Amino acid sequence: MKKTVIVALICINAGLLAWLLVKVGTGEAQALPGEVLHNNYIMITGNIREDDDAVYILDLATKRLAAWEFDASKKQLRPLGVRRLSTDIPTRKP
């Protein structure tokens, strides 16, 4: 009886481990609901050249978009520029 319980627990643990590896290994991004964004910032990563990465930060309160380049050799972020979206994208009033 004791051996059967131990084998059952081992099988359950193996199944849970396999499920965890499948779920973590999917690499799917998860978005947060809007009410979780306390400071109203959105950060997006992307490529600006073949081997260079960038971070784009959107401030929803001031409607500004800032771009930062990641310098891999120095392991630092370097500012690229800031745009005011309210002047770039005109809004229509109903």
PDB file of N, CA, C and O in Angstrom:
ATOM      1  N   MET A   1       0.820  -1.193   0.000  1.00  0.00           N
ATOM      2  CA  MET A   1       0.000   0.000   0.000  1.00  0.00           C
ATOM      3  C   MET A   1       0.869   1.263   0.000  1.00  0.00           C
ATOM      4  O   MET A   1       0.621   2.189  -0.772  1.00  0.00           O
ATOM      5  N   LYS A   2       1.885   1.298   0.866  1.00  0.00           N
ATOM      6  CA  LYS A   2       2.760   2.469   0.959  1.00  0.00           C
ATOM      7  C   LYS A   2       3.521   2.673  -0.345  1.00  0.00           C
ATOM      8  O   LYS A   2       3.704   3.809  -0.784  1.00  0.00           O
ATOM      9  N   LYS A   3       3.964   1.586  -0.967  1.00  0.00           N
ATOM     10  CA  LYS A   3       4.693   1.665  -2.233  1.00  0.00           C
ATOM     11  C   LYS A   3       3.788   2.209  -3.346  1.00  0.00           C
ATOM     12  O   LYS A   3       4.249   2.974  -4.193  1.00  0.00           O
ATOM     13  N   THR A   4       2.534   1.830  -3.354  1.00  0.00           N
ATOM     14  CA  THR A   4       1.588   2.299  -4.355  1.00  0.00           C
ATOM     15  C   THR A   4       1.368   3.803  -4.228  1.00  0.00           C
ATOM     16  O   THR A   4       1.307   4.497  -5.243  1.00  0.00           O
ATOM     17  N   VAL A   5       1.249   4.319  -3.011  1.00  0.00           N
ATOM     18  CA  VAL A   5       1.048   5.743  -2.784  1.00  0.00           C
ATOM     19  C   VAL A   5       2.277   6.528  -3.248  1.00  0.00           C
ATOM     20  O   VAL A   5       2.147   7.583  -3.870  1.00  0.00           O
ATOM     21  N   ILE A   6       3.456   6.012  -2.947  1.00  0.00           N
ATOM     22  CA  ILE A   6       4.698   6.685  -3.355  1.00  0.00           C
ATOM     23  C   ILE A   6       4.798   6.731  -4.873  1.00  0.00           C
ATOM     24  O   ILE A   6       5.150   7.771  -5.429  1.00  0.00           O
ATOM     25  N   VAL A   7       4.501   5.640  -5.551  1.00  0.00           N
ATOM     26  CA  VAL A   7       4.537   5.597  -7.011  1.00  0.00           C
ATOM     27  C   VAL A   7       3.512   6.567  -7.590  1.00  0.00           C
ATOM     28  O   VAL A   7       3.800   7.254  -8.570  1.00  0.00           O
ATOM     29  N   ALA A   8       2.322   6.632  -7.000  1.00  0.00           N
ATOM     30  CA  ALA A   8       1.285   7.547  -7.484  1.00  0.00           C
ATOM     31  C   ALA A   8       1.738   8.997  -7.321  1.00  0.00           C
ATOM     32  O   ALA A   8       1.538   9.807  -8.226  1.00  0.00           O
ATOM     33  N   LEU A   9       2.341   9.332  -6.190  1.00  0.00           N
ATOM     34  CA  LEU A   9       2.829  10.688  -5.969  1.00  0.00           C
ATOM     35  C   LEU A   9       3.958  11.047  -6.937  1.00  0.00           C
ATOM     36  O   LEU A   9       4.029  12.180  -7.413  1.00  0.00           O
ATOM     37  N   ILE A  10       4.814  10.114  -7.219  1.00  0.00           N
ATOM     38  CA  ILE A  10       5.896  10.354  -8.188  1.00  0.00           C
ATOM     39  C   ILE A  10       5.311  10.606  -9.574  1.00  0.00           C
ATOM     40  O   ILE A  10       5.771  11.499 -10.287  1.00  0.00           O
ATOM     41  N   CYS A  11       4.310   9.836  -9.958  1.00  0.00           N
ATOM     42  CA  CYS A  11       3.681  10.023 -11.270  1.00  0.00           C
ATOM     43  C   CYS A  11       2.970  11.375 -11.352  1.00  0.00           C
ATOM     44  O   CYS A  11       3.033  12.049 -12.381  1.00  0.00           O
ATOM     45  N   ILE A  12       2.298  11.770 -10.276  1.00  0.00           N
ATOM     46  CA  ILE A  12       1.622  13.074 -10.267  1.00  0.00           C
ATOM     47  C   ILE A  12       2.648  14.194 -10.376  1.00  0.00           C
ATOM     48  O   ILE A  12       2.443  15.150 -11.124  1.00  0.00           O
ATOM     49  N   ASN A  13       3.743  14.089  -9.641  1.00  0.00           N
ATOM     50  CA  ASN A  13       4.788  15.113  -9.713  1.00  0.00           C
ATOM     51  C   ASN A  13       5.421  15.184 -11.095  1.00  0.00           C
ATOM     52  O   ASN A  13       5.710  16.275 -11.587  1.00  0.00           O
ATOM     53  N   ALA A  14       5.639  14.041 -11.722  1.00  0.00           N
ATOM     54  CA  ALA A  14       6.210  14.028 -13.072  1.00  0.00           C
ATOM     55  C   ALA A  14       5.246  14.689 -14.058  1.00  0.00           C
ATOM     56  O   ALA A  14       5.664  15.440 -14.940  1.00  0.00           O
ATOM     57  N   GLY A  15       3.949  14.400 -13.898  1.00  0.00           N
ATOM     58  CA  GLY A  15       2.956  15.023 -14.769  1.00  0.00           C
ATOM     59  C   GLY A  15       2.893  16.529 -14.573  1.00  0.00           C
ATOM     60  O   GLY A  15       2.800  17.271 -15.551  1.00  0.00           O
ATOM     61  N   LEU A  16       2.942  16.995 -13.334  1.00  0.00           N
ATOM     62  CA  LEU A  16       2.943  18.429 -13.064  1.00  0.00           C
ATOM     63  C   LEU A  16       4.196  19.106 -13.612  1.00  0.00           C
ATOM     64  O   LEU A  16       4.123  20.215 -14.141  1.00  0.00           O
ATOM     65  N   LEU A  17       5.334  18.448 -13.489  1.00  0.00           N
ATOM     66  CA  LEU A  17       6.574  18.999 -14.038  1.00  0.00           C
ATOM     67  C   LEU A  17       6.504  19.099 -15.552  1.00  0.00           C
ATOM     68  O   LEU A  17       6.925  20.104 -16.125  1.00  0.00           O
ATOM     69  N   ALA A  18       5.979  18.075 -16.206  1.00  0.00           N
ATOM     70  CA  ALA A  18       5.836  18.115 -17.667  1.00  0.00           C
ATOM     71  C   ALA A  18       4.892  19.235 -18.092  1.00  0.00           C
ATOM     72  O   ALA A  18       5.172  19.941 -19.061  1.00  0.00           O
ATOM     73  N   TRP A  19       3.780  19.407 -17.381  1.00  0.00           N
ATOM     74  CA  TRP A  19       2.829  20.485 -17.696  1.00  0.00           C
ATOM     75  C   TRP A  19       3.485  21.848 -17.514  1.00  0.00           C
ATOM     76  O   TRP A  19       3.294  22.741 -18.339  1.00  0.00           O
ATOM     77  N   LEU A  20       4.259  22.019 -16.440  1.00  0.00           N
ATOM     78  CA  LEU A  20       4.939  23.283 -16.181  1.00  0.00           C
ATOM     79  C   LEU A  20       5.952  23.593 -17.281  1.00  0.00           C
ATOM     80  O   LEU A  20       6.033  24.734 -17.735  1.00  0.00           O
ATOM     81  N   LEU A  21       6.716  22.607 -17.713  1.00  0.00           N
ATOM     82  CA  LEU A  21       7.698  22.825 -18.772  1.00  0.00           C
ATOM     83  C   LEU A  21       7.033  23.197 -20.091  1.00  0.00           C
ATOM     84  O   LEU A  21       7.560  24.020 -20.839  1.00  0.00           O
ATOM     85  N   VAL A  22       5.893  22.608 -20.379  1.00  0.00           N
ATOM     86  CA  VAL A  22       5.176  22.937 -21.614  1.00  0.00           C
ATOM     87  C   VAL A  22       4.630  24.363 -21.540  1.00  0.00           C
ATOM     88  O   VAL A  22       4.734  25.110 -22.514  1.00  0.00           O
ATOM     89  N   LYS A  23       4.055  24.750 -20.412  1.00  0.00           N
ATOM     90  CA  LYS A  23       3.482  26.093 -20.277  1.00  0.00           C
ATOM     91  C   LYS A  23       4.551  27.173 -20.266  1.00  0.00           C
ATOM     92  O   LYS A  23       4.361  28.217 -20.889  1.00  0.00           O
ATOM     93  N   VAL A  24       5.661  26.963 -19.584  1.00  0.00           N
ATOM     94  CA  VAL A  24       6.723  27.960 -19.511  1.00  0.00           C
ATOM     95  C   VAL A  24       7.465  28.033 -20.831  1.00  0.00           C
ATOM     96  O   VAL A  24       7.923  29.110 -21.213  1.00  0.00           O
ATOM     97  N   GLY A  25       7.596  26.947 -21.520  1.00  0.00           N
ATOM     98  CA  GLY A  25       8.345  26.897 -22.767  1.00  0.00           C
ATOM     99  C   GLY A  25       7.637  27.487 -23.966  1.00  0.00           C
ATOM    100  O   GLY A  25       8.231  27.554 -25.042  1.00  0.00           O
ATOM    101  N   THR A  26       6.381  27.921 -23.830  1.00  0.00           N
ATOM    102  CA  THR A  26       5.661  28.451 -24.989  1.00  0.00           C
ATOM    103  C   THR A  26       6.177  29.812 -25.411  1.00  0.00           C
ATOM    104  O   THR A  26       6.109  30.150 -26.592  1.00  0.00           O
ATOM    105  N   GLY A  27       6.697  30.611 -24.475  1.00  0.00           N
ATOM    106  CA  GLY A  27       7.247  31.913 -24.812  1.00  0.00           C
ATOM    107  C   GLY A  27       6.201  32.937 -25.192  1.00  0.00           C
ATOM    108  O   GLY A  27       6.530  33.930 -25.841  1.00  0.00           O
ATOM    109  N   GLU A  28       4.953  32.732 -24.811  1.00  0.00           N
ATOM    110  CA  GLU A  28       3.899  33.679 -25.143  1.00  0.00           C
ATOM    111  C   GLU A  28       3.954  34.872 -24.202  1.00  0.00           C
ATOM    112  O   GLU A  28       4.111  34.712 -22.991  1.00  0.00           O
ATOM    113  N   ALA A  29       3.826  36.056 -24.757  1.00  0.00           N
ATOM    114  CA  ALA A  29       3.795  37.264 -23.937  1.00  0.00           C
ATOM    115  C   ALA A  29       2.400  37.434 -23.350  1.00  0.00           C
ATOM    116  O   ALA A  29       1.402  37.099 -23.988  1.00  0.00           O
ATOM    117  N   GLN A  30       2.344  37.944 -22.159  1.00  0.00           N
ATOM    118  CA  GLN A  30       1.075  38.179 -21.491  1.00  0.00           C
ATOM    119  C   GLN A  30       0.912  39.673 -21.259  1.00  0.00           C
ATOM    120  O   GLN A  30       1.830  40.322 -20.757  1.00  0.00           O
ATOM    121  N   ALA A  31      -0.217  40.217 -21.609  1.00  0.00           N
ATOM    122  CA  ALA A  31      -0.494  41.638 -21.407  1.00  0.00           C
ATOM    123  C   ALA A  31      -1.186  41.837 -20.072  1.00  0.00           C
ATOM    124  O   ALA A  31      -1.921  40.971 -19.597  1.00  0.00           O
ATOM    125  N   LEU A  32      -0.940  42.989 -19.478  1.00  0.00           N
ATOM    126  CA  LEU A  32      -1.599  43.330 -18.230  1.00  0.00           C
ATOM    127  C   LEU A  32      -2.864  44.118 -18.523  1.00  0.00           C
ATOM    128  O   LEU A  32      -2.906  44.877 -19.491  1.00  0.00           O
ATOM    129  N   PRO A  33      -3.891  43.952 -17.710  1.00  0.00           N
ATOM    130  CA  PRO A  33      -5.089  44.770 -17.902  1.00  0.00           C
ATOM    131  C   PRO A  33      -4.774  46.244 -17.700  1.00  0.00           C
ATOM    132  O   PRO A  33      -3.832  46.578 -16.982  1.00  0.00           O
ATOM    133  N   GLY A  34      -5.536  47.120 -18.312  1.00  0.00           N
ATOM    134  CA  GLY A  34      -5.284  48.549 -18.259  1.00  0.00           C
ATOM    135  C   GLY A  34      -5.239  49.119 -16.855  1.00  0.00           C
ATOM    136  O   GLY A  34      -4.472  50.047 -16.596  1.00  0.00           O
ATOM    137  N   GLU A  35      -6.047  48.586 -15.937  1.00  0.00           N
ATOM    138  CA  GLU A  35      -6.056  49.146 -14.593  1.00  0.00           C
ATOM    139  C   GLU A  35      -4.791  48.821 -13.799  1.00  0.00           C
ATOM    140  O   GLU A  35      -4.558  49.414 -12.746  1.00  0.00           O
ATOM    141  N   VAL A  36      -3.974  47.891 -14.286  1.00  0.00           N
ATOM    142  CA  VAL A  36      -2.724  47.550 -13.596  1.00  0.00           C
ATOM    143  C   VAL A  36      -1.640  48.577 -13.918  1.00  0.00           C
ATOM    144  O   VAL A  36      -0.684  48.713 -13.155  1.00  0.00           O
ATOM    145  N   LEU A  37      -1.766  49.291 -15.015  1.00  0.00           N
ATOM    146  CA  LEU A  37      -0.755  50.264 -15.422  1.00  0.00           C
ATOM    147  C   LEU A  37      -0.891  51.527 -14.573  1.00  0.00           C
ATOM    148  O   LEU A  37      -1.551  52.485 -14.975  1.00  0.00           O
ATOM    149  N   HIS A  38      -0.270  51.519 -13.410  1.00  0.00           N
ATOM    150  CA  HIS A  38      -0.431  52.610 -12.458  1.00  0.00           C
ATOM    151  C   HIS A  38       0.089  53.936 -13.006  1.00  0.00           C
ATOM    152  O   HIS A  38      -0.533  54.973 -12.777  1.00  0.00           O
ATOM    153  N   ASN A  39       1.196  53.930 -13.713  1.00  0.00           N
ATOM    154  CA  ASN A  39       1.792  55.175 -14.190  1.00  0.00           C
ATOM    155  C   ASN A  39       1.521  55.436 -15.663  1.00  0.00           C
ATOM    156  O   ASN A  39       2.012  56.421 -16.214  1.00  0.00           O
ATOM    157  N   ASN A  40       0.752  54.575 -16.305  1.00  0.00           N
ATOM    158  CA  ASN A  40       0.371  54.755 -17.705  1.00  0.00           C
ATOM    159  C   ASN A  40       1.559  54.816 -18.650  1.00  0.00           C
ATOM    160  O   ASN A  40       1.657  55.721 -19.479  1.00  0.00           O
ATOM    161  N   TYR A  41       2.457  53.852 -18.525  1.00  0.00           N
ATOM    162  CA  TYR A  41       3.585  53.714 -19.443  1.00  0.00           C
ATOM    163  C   TYR A  41       3.458  52.398 -20.185  1.00  0.00           C
ATOM    164  O   TYR A  41       2.993  51.401 -19.633  1.00  0.00           O
ATOM    165  N   ILE A  42       3.877  52.406 -21.444  1.00  0.00           N
ATOM    166  CA  ILE A  42       3.955  51.182 -22.229  1.00  0.00           C
ATOM    167  C   ILE A  42       5.373  51.094 -22.772  1.00  0.00           C
ATOM    168  O   ILE A  42       5.889  52.064 -23.327  1.00  0.00           O
ATOM    169  N   MET A  43       6.008  49.931 -22.613  1.00  0.00           N
ATOM    170  CA  MET A  43       7.368  49.742 -23.100  1.00  0.00           C
ATOM    171  C   MET A  43       7.361  48.632 -24.150  1.00  0.00           C
ATOM    172  O   MET A  43       6.807  47.554 -23.931  1.00  0.00           O
ATOM    173  N   ILE A  44       7.989  48.918 -25.299  1.00  0.00           N
ATOM    174  CA  ILE A  44       8.032  47.979 -26.415  1.00  0.00           C
ATOM    175  C   ILE A  44       9.488  47.820 -26.837  1.00  0.00           C
ATOM    176  O   ILE A  44      10.220  48.806 -26.929  1.00  0.00           O
ATOM    177  N   THR A  45       9.905  46.596 -27.091  1.00  0.00           N
ATOM    178  CA  THR A  45      11.254  46.362 -27.585  1.00  0.00           C
ATOM    179  C   THR A  45      11.201  46.086 -29.079  1.00  0.00           C
ATOM    180  O   THR A  45      10.180  45.637 -29.601  1.00  0.00           O
ATOM    181  N   GLY A  46      12.306  46.357 -29.761  1.00  0.00           N
ATOM    182  CA  GLY A  46      12.360  46.107 -31.201  1.00  0.00           C
ATOM    183  C   GLY A  46      13.773  46.227 -31.725  1.00  0.00           C
ATOM    184  O   GLY A  46      14.695  46.589 -30.994  1.00  0.00           O
ATOM    185  N   ASN A  47      13.932  45.922 -32.989  1.00  0.00           N
ATOM    186  CA  ASN A  47      15.223  46.040 -33.660  1.00  0.00           C
ATOM    187  C   ASN A  47      15.232  47.313 -34.483  1.00  0.00           C
ATOM    188  O   ASN A  47      14.241  47.649 -35.132  1.00  0.00           O
ATOM    189  N   ILE A  48      16.369  48.031 -34.455  1.00  0.00           N
ATOM    190  CA  ILE A  48      16.483  49.214 -35.306  1.00  0.00           C
ATOM    191  C   ILE A  48      17.471  48.986 -36.441  1.00  0.00           C
ATOM    192  O   ILE A  48      17.397  49.643 -37.480  1.00  0.00           O
ATOM    193  N   ARG A  49      18.376  48.074 -36.241  1.00  0.00           N
ATOM    194  CA  ARG A  49      19.280  47.598 -37.279  1.00  0.00           C
ATOM    195  C   ARG A  49      19.445  46.103 -37.085  1.00  0.00           C
ATOM    196  O   ARG A  49      18.860  45.533 -36.165  1.00  0.00           O
ATOM    197  N   GLU A  50      20.213  45.474 -37.914  1.00  0.00           N
ATOM    198  CA  GLU A  50      20.325  44.021 -37.868  1.00  0.00           C
ATOM    199  C   GLU A  50      20.753  43.499 -36.494  1.00  0.00           C
ATOM    200  O   GLU A  50      20.164  42.540 -35.994  1.00  0.00           O
ATOM    201  N   ASP A  51      21.754  44.106 -35.884  1.00  0.00           N
ATOM    202  CA  ASP A  51      22.259  43.621 -34.605  1.00  0.00           C
ATOM    203  C   ASP A  51      21.997  44.572 -33.447  1.00  0.00           C
ATOM    204  O   ASP A  51      22.533  44.370 -32.357  1.00  0.00           O
ATOM    205  N   ASP A  52      21.194  45.596 -33.655  1.00  0.00           N
ATOM    206  CA  ASP A  52      20.954  46.588 -32.612  1.00  0.00           C
ATOM    207  C   ASP A  52      19.510  46.547 -32.148  1.00  0.00           C
ATOM    208  O   ASP A  52      18.581  46.483 -32.953  1.00  0.00           O
ATOM    209  N   ASP A  53      19.342  46.586 -30.835  1.00  0.00           N
ATOM    210  CA  ASP A  53      18.016  46.555 -30.238  1.00  0.00           C
ATOM    211  C   ASP A  53      17.644  47.929 -29.711  1.00  0.00           C
ATOM    212  O   ASP A  53      18.508  48.759 -29.425  1.00  0.00           O
ATOM    213  N   ALA A  54      16.353  48.152 -29.591  1.00  0.00           N
ATOM    214  CA  ALA A  54      15.862  49.434 -29.091  1.00  0.00           C
ATOM    215  C   ALA A  54      14.712  49.190 -28.120  1.00  0.00           C
ATOM    216  O   ALA A  54      14.054  48.150 -28.145  1.00  0.00           O
ATOM    217  N   VAL A  55      14.497  50.182 -27.268  1.00  0.00           N
ATOM    218  CA  VAL A  55      13.374  50.186 -26.349  1.00  0.00           C
ATOM    219  C   VAL A  55      12.580  51.456 -26.627  1.00  0.00           C
ATOM    220  O   VAL A  55      13.136  52.554 -26.650  1.00  0.00           O
ATOM    221  N   TYR A  56      11.282  51.299 -26.836  1.00  0.00           N
ATOM    222  CA  TYR A  56      10.390  52.431 -27.048  1.00  0.00           C
ATOM    223  C   TYR A  56       9.492  52.548 -25.828  1.00  0.00           C
ATOM    224  O   TYR A  56       8.855  51.573 -25.429  1.00  0.00           O
ATOM    225  N   ILE A  57       9.436  53.742 -25.229  1.00  0.00           N
ATOM    226  CA  ILE A  57       8.621  53.960 -24.038  1.00  0.00           C
ATOM    227  C   ILE A  57       7.570  55.013 -24.371  1.00  0.00           C
ATOM    228  O   ILE A  57       7.894  56.137 -24.753  1.00  0.00           O
ATOM    229  N   LEU A  58       6.321  54.631 -24.220  1.00  0.00           N
ATOM    230  CA  LEU A  58       5.205  55.525 -24.500  1.00  0.00           C
ATOM    231  C   LEU A  58       4.605  55.981 -23.176  1.00  0.00           C
ATOM    232  O   LEU A  58       4.147  55.163 -22.378  1.00  0.00           O
ATOM    233  N   ASP A  59       4.610  57.290 -22.949  1.00  0.00           N
ATOM    234  CA  ASP A  59       4.001  57.891 -21.768  1.00  0.00           C
ATOM    235  C   ASP A  59       2.590  58.316 -22.157  1.00  0.00           C
ATOM    236  O   ASP A  59       2.413  59.281 -22.900  1.00  0.00           O
ATOM    237  N   LEU A  60       1.604  57.610 -21.664  1.00  0.00           N
ATOM    238  CA  LEU A  60       0.221  57.876 -22.055  1.00  0.00           C
ATOM    239  C   LEU A  60      -0.298  59.176 -21.469  1.00  0.00           C
ATOM    240  O   LEU A  60      -1.192  59.795 -22.046  1.00  0.00           O
ATOM    241  N   ALA A  61       0.240  59.601 -20.340  1.00  0.00           N
ATOM    242  CA  ALA A  61      -0.236  60.838 -19.717  1.00  0.00           C
ATOM    243  C   ALA A  61       0.196  62.058 -20.523  1.00  0.00           C
ATOM    244  O   ALA A  61      -0.609  62.962 -20.746  1.00  0.00           O
ATOM    245  N   THR A  62       1.454  62.100 -20.964  1.00  0.00           N
ATOM    246  CA  THR A  62       1.955  63.261 -21.708  1.00  0.00           C
ATOM    247  C   THR A  62       1.937  63.038 -23.217  1.00  0.00           C
ATOM    248  O   THR A  62       2.242  63.951 -23.984  1.00  0.00           O
ATOM    249  N   LYS A  63       1.583  61.830 -23.643  1.00  0.00           N
ATOM    250  CA  LYS A  63       1.540  61.451 -25.066  1.00  0.00           C
ATOM    251  C   LYS A  63       2.886  61.700 -25.746  1.00  0.00           C
ATOM    252  O   LYS A  63       2.965  62.324 -26.804  1.00  0.00           O
ATOM    253  N   ARG A  64       3.935  61.195 -25.107  1.00  0.00           N
ATOM    254  CA  ARG A  64       5.286  61.283 -25.675  1.00  0.00           C
ATOM    255  C   ARG A  64       5.841  59.884 -25.876  1.00  0.00           C
ATOM    256  O   ARG A  64       5.572  58.974 -25.093  1.00  0.00           O
ATOM    257  N   LEU A  65       6.620  59.727 -26.938  1.00  0.00           N
ATOM    258  CA  LEU A  65       7.275  58.467 -27.243  1.00  0.00           C
ATOM    259  C   LEU A  65       8.780  58.699 -27.213  1.00  0.00           C
ATOM    260  O   LEU A  65       9.299  59.543 -27.943  1.00  0.00           O
ATOM    261  N   ALA A  66       9.481  57.943 -26.362  1.00  0.00           N
ATOM    262  CA  ALA A  66      10.935  58.035 -26.261  1.00  0.00           C
ATOM    263  C   ALA A  66      11.549  56.759 -26.811  1.00  0.00           C
ATOM    264  O   ALA A  66      11.038  55.664 -26.574  1.00  0.00           O
ATOM    265  N   ALA A  67      12.644  56.901 -27.546  1.00  0.00           N
ATOM    266  CA  ALA A  67      13.352  55.752 -28.115  1.00  0.00           C
ATOM    267  C   ALA A  67      14.751  55.693 -27.515  1.00  0.00           C
ATOM    268  O   ALA A  67      15.442  56.707 -27.411  1.00  0.00           O
ATOM    269  N   TRP A  68      15.153  54.492 -27.123  1.00  0.00           N
ATOM    270  CA  TRP A  68      16.471  54.247 -26.541  1.00  0.00           C
ATOM    271  C   TRP A  68      17.121  53.085 -27.280  1.00  0.00           C
ATOM    272  O   TRP A  68      16.468  52.081 -27.563  1.00  0.00           O
ATOM    273  N   GLU A  69      18.395  53.222 -27.590  1.00  0.00           N
ATOM    274  CA  GLU A  69      19.158  52.159 -28.253  1.00  0.00           C
ATOM    275  C   GLU A  69      19.998  51.445 -27.205  1.00  0.00           C
ATOM    276  O   GLU A  69      20.583  52.081 -26.328  1.00  0.00           O
ATOM    277  N   PHE A  70      20.054  50.115 -27.300  1.00  0.00           N
ATOM    278  CA  PHE A  70      20.884  49.336 -26.378  1.00  0.00           C
ATOM    279  C   PHE A  70      22.246  49.112 -27.010  1.00  0.00           C
ATOM    280  O   PHE A  70      22.356  48.495 -28.069  1.00  0.00           O
ATOM    281  N   ASP A  71      23.291  49.623 -26.347  1.00  0.00           N
ATOM    282  CA  ASP A  71      24.667  49.433 -26.791  1.00  0.00           C
ATOM    283  C   ASP A  71      25.181  48.161 -26.128  1.00  0.00           C
ATOM    284  O   ASP A  71      25.500  48.167 -24.939  1.00  0.00           O
ATOM    285  N   ALA A  72      25.265  47.064 -26.893  1.00  0.00           N
ATOM    286  CA  ALA A  72      25.655  45.766 -26.337  1.00  0.00           C
ATOM    287  C   ALA A  72      27.106  45.753 -25.864  1.00  0.00           C
ATOM    288  O   ALA A  72      27.431  45.051 -24.906  1.00  0.00           O
ATOM    289  N   SER A  73      27.982  46.514 -26.516  1.00  0.00           N
ATOM    290  CA  SER A  73      29.391  46.504 -26.106  1.00  0.00           C
ATOM    291  C   SER A  73      29.576  47.149 -24.731  1.00  0.00           C
ATOM    292  O   SER A  73      30.414  46.704 -23.947  1.00  0.00           O
ATOM    293  N   LYS A  74      28.797  48.196 -24.434  1.00  0.00           N
ATOM    294  CA  LYS A  74      28.902  48.876 -23.135  1.00  0.00           C
ATOM    295  C   LYS A  74      27.806  48.444 -22.165  1.00  0.00           C
ATOM    296  O   LYS A  74      27.822  48.801 -20.986  1.00  0.00           O
ATOM    297  N   LYS A  75      26.846  47.662 -22.689  1.00  0.00           N
ATOM    298  CA  LYS A  75      25.690  47.221 -21.900  1.00  0.00           C
ATOM    299  C   LYS A  75      24.973  48.417 -21.268  1.00  0.00           C
ATOM    300  O   LYS A  75      24.694  48.441 -20.069  1.00  0.00           O
ATOM    301  N   GLN A  76      24.686  49.408 -22.119  1.00  0.00           N
ATOM    302  CA  GLN A  76      24.008  50.620 -21.675  1.00  0.00           C
ATOM    303  C   GLN A  76      22.935  51.026 -22.673  1.00  0.00           C
ATOM    304  O   GLN A  76      22.994  50.688 -23.856  1.00  0.00           O
ATOM    305  N   LEU A  77      21.954  51.759 -22.162  1.00  0.00           N
ATOM    306  CA  LEU A  77      20.943  52.362 -23.026  1.00  0.00           C
ATOM    307  C   LEU A  77      21.393  53.765 -23.407  1.00  0.00           C
ATOM    308  O   LEU A  77      21.877  54.529 -22.573  1.00  0.00           O
ATOM    309  N   ARG A  78      21.222  54.089 -24.700  1.00  0.00           N
ATOM    310  CA  ARG A  78      21.585  55.413 -25.201  1.00  0.00           C
ATOM    311  C   ARG A  78      20.334  56.052 -25.773  1.00  0.00           C
ATOM    312  O   ARG A  78      19.682  55.455 -26.630  1.00  0.00           O
ATOM    313  N   PRO A  79      19.974  57.271 -25.316  1.00  0.00           N
ATOM    314  CA  PRO A  79      18.746  57.895 -25.827  1.00  0.00           C
ATOM    315  C   PRO A  79      18.870  58.252 -27.302  1.00  0.00           C
ATOM    316  O   PRO A  79      19.893  58.776 -27.742  1.00  0.00           O
ATOM    317  N   LEU A  80      17.818  57.963 -28.057  1.00  0.00           N
ATOM    318  CA  LEU A  80      17.778  58.297 -29.483  1.00  0.00           C
ATOM    319  C   LEU A  80      16.930  59.532 -29.750  1.00  0.00           C
ATOM    320  O   LEU A  80      17.243  60.319 -30.643  1.00  0.00           O
ATOM    321  N   GLY A  81      15.868  59.705 -28.987  1.00  0.00           N
ATOM    322  CA  GLY A  81      15.032  60.874 -29.195  1.00  0.00           C
ATOM    323  C   GLY A  81      13.668  60.719 -28.559  1.00  0.00           C
ATOM    324  O   GLY A  81      13.278  59.641 -28.112  1.00  0.00           O
ATOM    325  N   VAL A  82      12.957  61.835 -28.534  1.00  0.00           N
ATOM    326  CA  VAL A  82      11.606  61.887 -27.967  1.00  0.00           C
ATOM    327  C   VAL A  82      10.696  62.571 -28.982  1.00  0.00           C
ATOM    328  O   VAL A  82      11.077  63.568 -29.594  1.00  0.00           O
ATOM    329  N   ARG A  83       9.498  62.032 -29.155  1.00  0.00           N
ATOM    330  CA  ARG A  83       8.505  62.634 -30.047  1.00  0.00           C
ATOM    331  C   ARG A  83       7.250  62.930 -29.244  1.00  0.00           C
ATOM    332  O   ARG A  83       6.854  62.140 -28.386  1.00  0.00           O
ATOM    333  N   ARG A  84       6.631  64.056 -29.519  1.00  0.00           N
ATOM    334  CA  ARG A  84       5.351  64.395 -28.918  1.00  0.00           C
ATOM    335  C   ARG A  84       4.270  63.925 -29.888  1.00  0.00           C
ATOM    336  O   ARG A  84       4.098  64.495 -30.966  1.00  0.00           O
ATOM    337  N   LEU A  85       3.553  62.889 -29.495  1.00  0.00           N
ATOM    338  CA  LEU A  85       2.572  62.276 -30.390  1.00  0.00           C
ATOM    339  C   LEU A  85       1.391  63.192 -30.676  1.00  0.00           C
ATOM    340  O   LEU A  85       0.763  63.069 -31.727  1.00  0.00           O
ATOM    341  N   SER A  86       1.078  64.099 -29.771  1.00  0.00           N
ATOM    342  CA  SER A  86      -0.059  64.990 -30.011  1.00  0.00           C
ATOM    343  C   SER A  86       0.191  65.914 -31.198  1.00  0.00           C
ATOM    344  O   SER A  86      -0.765  66.358 -31.833  1.00  0.00           O
ATOM    345  N   THR A  87       1.450  66.216 -31.516  1.00  0.00           N
ATOM    346  CA  THR A  87       1.740  67.036 -32.699  1.00  0.00           C
ATOM    347  C   THR A  87       1.935  66.177 -33.942  1.00  0.00           C
ATOM    348  O   THR A  87       1.688  66.637 -35.056  1.00  0.00           O
ATOM    349  N   ASP A  88       2.374  64.934 -33.762  1.00  0.00           N
ATOM    350  CA  ASP A  88       2.586  64.040 -34.892  1.00  0.00           C
ATOM    351  C   ASP A  88       1.294  63.410 -35.412  1.00  0.00           C
ATOM    352  O   ASP A  88       1.132  63.198 -36.614  1.00  0.00           O
ATOM    353  N   ILE A  89       0.387  63.119 -34.495  1.00  0.00           N
ATOM    354  CA  ILE A  89      -0.861  62.457 -34.867  1.00  0.00           C
ATOM    355  C   ILE A  89      -2.016  63.343 -34.438  1.00  0.00           C
ATOM    356  O   ILE A  89      -2.363  63.375 -33.257  1.00  0.00           O
ATOM    357  N   PRO A  90      -2.615  64.060 -35.372  1.00  0.00           N
ATOM    358  CA  PRO A  90      -3.728  64.948 -34.988  1.00  0.00           C
ATOM    359  C   PRO A  90      -4.934  64.123 -34.556  1.00  0.00           C
ATOM    360  O   PRO A  90      -5.230  63.074 -35.128  1.00  0.00           O
ATOM    361  N   THR A  91      -5.612  64.616 -33.548  1.00  0.00           N
ATOM    362  CA  THR A  91      -6.813  63.928 -33.067  1.00  0.00           C
ATOM    363  C   THR A  91      -8.047  64.594 -33.635  1.00  0.00           C
ATOM    364  O   THR A  91      -8.102  65.814 -33.787  1.00  0.00           O
ATOM    365  N   ARG A  92      -9.039  63.770 -33.947  1.00  0.00           N
ATOM    366  CA  ARG A  92     -10.312  64.290 -34.469  1.00  0.00           C
ATOM    367  C   ARG A  92     -11.296  64.410 -33.330  1.00  0.00           C
ATOM    368  O   ARG A  92     -11.405  63.522 -32.485  1.00  0.00           O
ATOM    369  N   LYS A  93     -12.001  65.501 -33.317  1.00  0.00           N
ATOM    370  CA  LYS A  93     -13.043  65.676 -32.313  1.00  0.00           C
ATOM    371  C   LYS A  93     -14.381  65.305 -32.931  1.00  0.00           C
ATOM    372  O   LYS A  93     -14.686  65.703 -34.055  1.00  0.00           O
ATOM    373  N   PRO A  94     -15.188  64.530 -32.184  1.00  0.00           N
ATOM    374  CA  PRO A  94     -16.489  64.087 -32.749  1.00  0.00           C
ATOM    375  C   PRO A  94     -17.471  65.206 -32.920  1.00  0.00           C
ATOM    376  O   PRO A  94     -18.590  64.980 -33.379  1.00  0.00           O
TER     377      PRO A  94
END
